[in-house]
Amino acid sequence: MAIGYRAVEVSAPGQLTLVERSFVEPGPGQVRIRVEAAGVCHTDSVTVEGTWPGITFPRVPGHEIAGRIDALGKGVEGWKVGQRAALGWFGGDCGQCEACRRGDIVNCPNQTITGITTDGGYAEVVIAEARAIAAMPDHLSAEDAAPLMCAGTTVYNGLRNASLRAGDLVAIQGIGGLGHLALQFARRMGFHTVAIARGQEKEELARKLGAQDYIDSTAQDPAEALQKLGGANAILATASSGKSMGPLVGGLARRGKLIVVGVSDEPIEVNLIQLLLGTKSIITEVAGAPIDKEDTLRFSALQDVRPMLERMPLERAPVAYARMMRNEARFRMVLTM
């Protein structure tokens, strides 16, 4: 085995640098993963720009990771060298806080976060806690699997945890990195799937991804259009705009849910009368625990859900990151090793 591997690290806020690092052995309870593909996610910006509280440098970003285990630490059971494995945002729980003791590990306030508190996937090798990794189906490529570890799991969990039934009307707001996956999941889960996006030119793609109805938000009020269809049992809001989410409440059916997965620093303004009448609710979803990621991978393999990708080699990580930040990616950037 070579004595070193390549990684793209943040040496200072805004500076991504390709470096050579020495191999290290995994510690007790850890595995070493030979990375085959790493997704570039908008949340990587908190590492690259240094905005995460207390972050230290140098740090390798990236929390959408797919590859193979090439070394096991002491005490690791249930995994083997050569096995395909993936890693996401959740890098391990503390096991001691109230959230952990109640089994709510994704809300552990002291959790390890891949690419933020530990080095992430913009590298040929990553060290991970064995309890944080997910098994990958053999017939799902690493490049397809990587974005499912964050974007995919977030929308998959949002839909499957909302107490919906097959045949329910589910609207997906936004056709981007999250929305293009959500449309596929919603259709394959058996929902009456409606896409909401800006511009008529996006309708063809939305229908190809699974939408049975399309609402152009520049030409009509999405809430009114949804009510004409009978009202949405759920609306999955993926756009990075709090301002655009609030008015969607008016399109919900009785006991309908607005599921917020898009990240925005804008407040969501809601008409409380619309929310109260019909017992409607606003909920959120996070990327999930390792078993949620395994579920996402298995469902995607079974139902042929695949991300739309743009691929770049590891050394072009700064270009891929910049393209993602400019919202030019269609729809997920993936680094290949």
TORTI-182188 format. One record per residue (C-alpha): residue number from 1; residue in three letters; x, y, z. Coordinates in steps of 0.05 Angstrom, whole numbers. Layout:
% TORTI-182188
<NUM "Ala" <X Y Z>>
...
This chain:
% TORTI-182188
<1 "Met" <0 0 0>>
<2 "Ala" <23 71 -14>>
<3 "Ile" <47 109 47>>
<4 "Gly" <7 172 30>>
<5 "Tyr" <-59 194 1>>
<6 "Arg" <-86 258 -29>>
<7 "Ala" <-136 303 6>>
<8 "Val" <-165 372 -7>>
<9 "Glu" <-164 409 59>>
<10 "Val" <-186 478 82>>
<11 "Ser" <-122 510 107>>
<12 "Ala" <-157 576 124>>
<13 "Pro" <-228 602 111>>
<14 "Gly" <-241 601 36>>
<15 "Gln" <-177 565 17>>
<16 "Leu" <-182 494 -11>>
<17 "Thr" <-114 462 -21>>
<18 "Leu" <-93 395 -50>>
<19 "Val" <-44 362 -2>>
<20 "Glu" <-10 295 10>>
<21 "Arg" <-23 262 77>>
<22 "Ser" <6 200 111>>
<23 "Phe" <-37 140 124>>
<24 "Val" <-61 128 195>>
<25 "Glu" <-90 65 224>>
<26 "Pro" <-162 66 250>>
<27 "Gly" <-168 68 325>>
<28 "Pro" <-212 23 369>>
<29 "Gly" <-283 21 341>>
<30 "Gln" <-262 55 276>>
<31 "Val" <-254 35 204>>
<32 "Arg" <-213 65 147>>
<33 "Ile" <-251 75 83>>
<34 "Arg" <-219 81 15>>
<35 "Val" <-263 135 -16>>
<36 "Glu" <-289 123 -86>>
<37 "Ala" <-336 182 -91>>
<38 "Ala" <-353 243 -48>>
<39 "Gly" <-412 290 -58>>
<40 "Val" <-405 365 -54>>
<41 "Cys" <-461 392 -11>>
<42 "His" <-481 464 5>>
<43 "Thr" <-471 450 79>>
<44 "Asp" <-396 440 63>>
<45 "Ser" <-394 516 63>>
<46 "Val" <-394 519 139>>
<47 "Thr" <-327 484 136>>
<48 "Val" <-298 518 75>>
<49 "Glu" <-318 588 97>>
<50 "Gly" <-302 574 171>>
<51 "Thr" <-371 593 197>>
<52 "Trp" <-383 532 240>>
<53 "Pro" <-373 553 313>>
<54 "Gly" <-306 529 340>>
<55 "Ile" <-282 496 276>>
<56 "Thr" <-207 486 271>>
<57 "Phe" <-161 482 211>>
<58 "Pro" <-135 447 172>>
<59 "Arg" <-199 407 160>>
<60 "Val" <-221 363 102>>
<61 "Pro" <-294 377 85>>
<62 "Gly" <-346 330 56>>
<63 "His" <-401 288 87>>
<64 "Glu" <-428 249 27>>
<65 "Ile" <-379 191 23>>
<66 "Ala" <-380 123 -12>>
<67 "Gly" <-324 73 -17>>
<68 "Arg" <-296 8 11>>
<69 "Ile" <-268 -10 79>>
<70 "Asp" <-193 -24 76>>
<71 "Ala" <-176 -30 150>>
<72 "Leu" <-212 -46 215>>
<73 "Gly" <-196 -19 283>>
<74 "Lys" <-194 -61 347>>
<75 "Gly" <-261 -87 369>>
<76 "Val" <-299 -74 304>>
<77 "Glu" <-350 -128 290>>
<78 "Gly" <-401 -137 235>>
<79 "Trp" <-356 -106 181>>
<80 "Lys" <-300 -134 139>>
<81 "Val" <-243 -108 96>>
<82 "Gly" <-267 -99 24>>
<83 "Gln" <-339 -87 43>>
<84 "Arg" <-374 -28 10>>
<85 "Ala" <-392 26 60>>
<86 "Ala" <-418 97 60>>
<87 "Leu" <-414 154 110>>
<88 "Gly" <-456 217 120>>
<89 "Trp" <-462 278 165>>
<90 "Phe" <-473 237 227>>
<91 "Gly" <-404 213 248>>
<92 "Gly" <-421 184 317>>
<93 "Asp" <-459 200 381>>
<94 "Cys" <-434 213 451>>
<95 "Gly" <-478 158 481>>
<96 "Gln" <-486 197 546>>
<97 "Cys" <-534 256 535>>
<98 "Glu" <-609 250 544>>
<99 "Ala" <-621 248 469>>
<100 "Cys" <-574 188 462>>
<101 "Arg" <-602 153 522>>
<102 "Arg" <-671 159 491>>
<103 "Gly" <-646 131 425>>
<104 "Asp" <-650 198 389>>
<105 "Ile" <-578 198 366>>
<106 "Val" <-588 246 307>>
<107 "Asn" <-603 300 358>>
<108 "Cys" <-543 287 402>>
<109 "Pro" <-514 356 417>>
<110 "Asn" <-444 327 424>>
<111 "Gln" <-443 284 361>>
<112 "Thr" <-384 276 315>>
<113 "Ile" <-398 311 249>>
<114 "Thr" <-363 287 187>>
<115 "Gly" <-323 341 152>>
<116 "Ile" <-332 390 210>>
<117 "Thr" <-308 359 275>>
<118 "Thr" <-270 305 238>>
<119 "Asp" <-240 301 169>>
<120 "Gly" <-288 285 113>>
<121 "Gly" <-293 258 43>>
<122 "Tyr" <-253 307 -1>>
<123 "Ala" <-198 255 4>>
<124 "Glu" <-177 187 -20>>
<125 "Val" <-182 159 51>>
<126 "Val" <-226 175 111>>
<127 "Ile" <-228 148 183>>
<128 "Ala" <-298 135 210>>
<129 "Glu" <-331 107 272>>
<130 "Ala" <-358 38 253>>
<131 "Arg" <-425 56 286>>
<132 "Ala" <-433 114 237>>
<133 "Ile" <-426 78 171>>
<134 "Ala" <-479 47 125>>
<135 "Ala" <-475 -14 81>>
<136 "Met" <-482 -2 6>>
<137 "Pro" <-520 -48 -42>>
<138 "Asp" <-474 -80 -93>>
<139 "His" <-514 -55 -153>>
<140 "Leu" <-513 19 -133>>
<141 "Ser" <-451 56 -157>>
<142 "Ala" <-409 96 -108>>
<143 "Glu" <-421 159 -148>>
<144 "Asp" <-496 149 -144>>
<145 "Ala" <-493 130 -70>>
<146 "Ala" <-453 189 -45>>
<147 "Pro" <-506 244 -53>>
<148 "Leu" <-558 197 -22>>
<149 "Met" <-520 201 44>>
<150 "Cys" <-545 272 56>>
<151 "Ala" <-592 300 4>>
<152 "Gly" <-624 233 -10>>
<153 "Thr" <-634 212 62>>
<154 "Thr" <-662 280 82>>
<155 "Val" <-718 279 31>>
<156 "Tyr" <-730 204 37>>
<157 "Asn" <-739 210 113>>
<158 "Gly" <-781 272 104>>
<159 "Leu" <-831 235 61>>
<160 "Arg" <-832 167 96>>
<161 "Asn" <-837 197 167>>
<162 "Ala" <-897 242 152>>
<163 "Ser" <-951 189 163>>
<164 "Leu" <-972 191 90>>
<165 "Arg" <-1010 137 52>>
<166 "Ala" <-1003 114 -20>>
<167 "Gly" <-1048 157 -63>>
<168 "Asp" <-1039 220 -20>>
<169 "Leu" <-1025 284 -57>>
<170 "Val" <-953 305 -43>>
<171 "Ala" <-922 368 -72>>
<172 "Ile" <-847 380 -80>>
<173 "Gln" <-826 452 -80>>
<174 "Gly" <-763 463 -120>>
<175 "Ile" <-727 420 -172>>
<176 "Gly" <-655 424 -150>>
<177 "Gly" <-605 382 -111>>
<178 "Leu" <-659 360 -62>>
<179 "Gly" <-722 367 -103>>
<180 "His" <-700 324 -163>>
<181 "Leu" <-690 266 -115>>
<182 "Ala" <-754 280 -76>>
<183 "Leu" <-796 276 -139>>
<184 "Gln" <-768 207 -153>>
<185 "Phe" <-779 183 -82>>
<186 "Ala" <-850 211 -79>>
<187 "Arg" <-872 178 -144>>
<188 "Arg" <-842 111 -125>>
<189 "Met" <-874 113 -57>>
<190 "Gly" <-941 115 -91>>
<191 "Phe" <-961 187 -80>>
<192 "His" <-998 233 -127>>
<193 "Thr" <-936 275 -141>>
<194 "Val" <-938 349 -157>>
<195 "Ala" <-878 392 -174>>
<196 "Ile" <-875 466 -158>>
<197 "Ala" <-820 507 -192>>
<198 "Arg" <-807 573 -226>>
<199 "Gly" <-817 574 -301>>
<200 "Gln" <-851 530 -352>>
<201 "Glu" <-785 505 -380>>
<202 "Lys" <-776 459 -319>>
<203 "Glu" <-841 421 -330>>
<204 "Glu" <-812 369 -378>>
<205 "Leu" <-757 349 -329>>
<206 "Ala" <-805 349 -270>>
<207 "Arg" <-852 300 -306>>
<208 "Lys" <-793 257 -327>>
<209 "Leu" <-772 252 -254>>
<210 "Gly" <-841 231 -232>>
<211 "Ala" <-888 291 -226>>
<212 "Gln" <-959 278 -249>>
<213 "Asp" <-977 352 -244>>
<214 "Tyr" <-935 414 -251>>
<215 "Ile" <-946 483 -220>>
<216 "Asp" <-907 542 -248>>
<217 "Ser" <-902 589 -189>>
<218 "Thr" <-888 649 -234>>
<219 "Ala" <-954 639 -271>>
<220 "Gln" <-1002 619 -215>>
<221 "Asp" <-1007 618 -140>>
<222 "Pro" <-982 549 -116>>
<223 "Ala" <-1030 547 -57>>
<224 "Glu" <-1091 561 -101>>
<225 "Ala" <-1067 510 -153>>
<226 "Leu" <-1058 457 -99>>
<227 "Gln" <-1128 470 -71>>
<228 "Lys" <-1157 460 -141>>
<229 "Leu" <-1125 392 -140>>
<230 "Gly" <-1158 377 -73>>
<231 "Gly" <-1104 403 -26>>
<232 "Ala" <-1037 372 -9>>
<233 "Asn" <-1030 321 46>>
<234 "Ala" <-957 343 49>>
<235 "Ile" <-912 394 16>>
<236 "Leu" <-838 381 18>>
<237 "Ala" <-803 449 15>>
<238 "Thr" <-733 441 -14>>
<239 "Ala" <-720 512 -38>>
<240 "Ser" <-670 555 -1>>
<241 "Ser" <-721 609 11>>
<242 "Gly" <-760 617 76>>
<243 "Lys" <-801 672 42>>
<244 "Ser" <-828 624 -10>>
<245 "Met" <-847 570 41>>
<246 "Gly" <-897 606 85>>
<247 "Pro" <-950 618 32>>
<248 "Leu" <-950 544 15>>
<249 "Val" <-989 530 79>>
<250 "Gly" <-1051 554 43>>
<251 "Gly" <-1045 495 -5>>
<252 "Leu" <-1048 442 49>>
<253 "Ala" <-1107 396 59>>
<254 "Arg" <-1138 382 127>>
<255 "Arg" <-1083 358 174>>
<256 "Gly" <-1032 370 119>>
<257 "Lys" <-958 380 134>>
<258 "Leu" <-907 429 108>>
<259 "Ile" <-842 390 112>>
<260 "Val" <-782 437 112>>
<261 "Val" <-716 409 87>>
<262 "Gly" <-689 469 49>>
<263 "Val" <-639 510 88>>
<264 "Ser" <-650 585 92>>
<265 "Asp" <-633 641 141>>
<266 "Glu" <-698 676 122>>
<267 "Pro" <-757 670 170>>
<268 "Ile" <-819 631 149>>
<269 "Glu" <-879 677 154>>
<270 "Val" <-944 639 164>>
<271 "Asn" <-1017 659 165>>
<272 "Leu" <-1037 629 232>>
<273 "Ile" <-1110 624 212>>
<274 "Gln" <-1092 580 153>>
<275 "Leu" <-1048 538 199>>
<276 "Leu" <-1100 531 255>>
<277 "Leu" <-1160 518 211>>
<278 "Gly" <-1153 445 189>>
<279 "Thr" <-1101 429 242>>
<280 "Lys" <-1042 437 194>>
<281 "Ser" <-970 434 217>>
<282 "Ile" <-899 452 198>>
<283 "Ile" <-845 400 211>>
<284 "Thr" <-771 391 194>>
<285 "Glu" <-726 333 177>>
<286 "Val" <-652 319 183>>
<287 "Ala" <-606 272 146>>
<288 "Gly" <-617 214 194>>
<289 "Ala" <-580 159 229>>
<290 "Pro" <-537 107 194>>
<291 "Ile" <-595 58 189>>
<292 "Asp" <-636 112 155>>
<293 "Lys" <-581 119 104>>
<294 "Glu" <-580 44 93>>
<295 "Asp" <-655 46 82>>
<296 "Thr" <-647 103 32>>
<297 "Leu" <-593 65 -6>>
<298 "Arg" <-634 1 -8>>
<299 "Phe" <-698 36 -31>>
<300 "Ser" <-660 75 -84>>
<301 "Ala" <-628 11 -111>>
<302 "Leu" <-695 -26 -109>>
<303 "Gln" <-736 30 -142>>
<304 "Asp" <-683 58 -189>>
<305 "Val" <-677 126 -156>>
<306 "Arg" <-614 160 -180>>
<307 "Pro" <-585 229 -171>>
<308 "Met" <-568 272 -232>>
<309 "Leu" <-493 283 -227>>
<310 "Glu" <-436 325 -251>>
<311 "Arg" <-369 290 -238>>
<312 "Met" <-301 321 -226>>
<313 "Pro" <-235 290 -203>>
<314 "Leu" <-212 303 -132>>
<315 "Glu" <-160 355 -153>>
<316 "Arg" <-216 398 -182>>
<317 "Ala" <-253 402 -116>>
<318 "Pro" <-246 478 -112>>
<319 "Val" <-280 483 -181>>
<320 "Ala" <-335 435 -161>>
<321 "Tyr" <-347 472 -96>>
<322 "Ala" <-351 540 -131>>
<323 "Arg" <-398 513 -183>>
<324 "Met" <-443 485 -128>>
<325 "Met" <-442 550 -90>>
<326 "Arg" <-462 589 -153>>
<327 "Asn" <-522 542 -160>>
<328 "Glu" <-497 520 -228>>
<329 "Ala" <-493 445 -213>>
<330 "Arg" <-546 400 -247>>
<331 "Phe" <-558 374 -195>>
<332 "Arg" <-505 344 -150>>
<333 "Met" <-430 352 -157>>
<334 "Val" <-390 289 -142>>
<335 "Leu" <-315 283 -134>>
<336 "Thr" <-284 219 -161>>
<337 "Met" <-219 188 -138>>
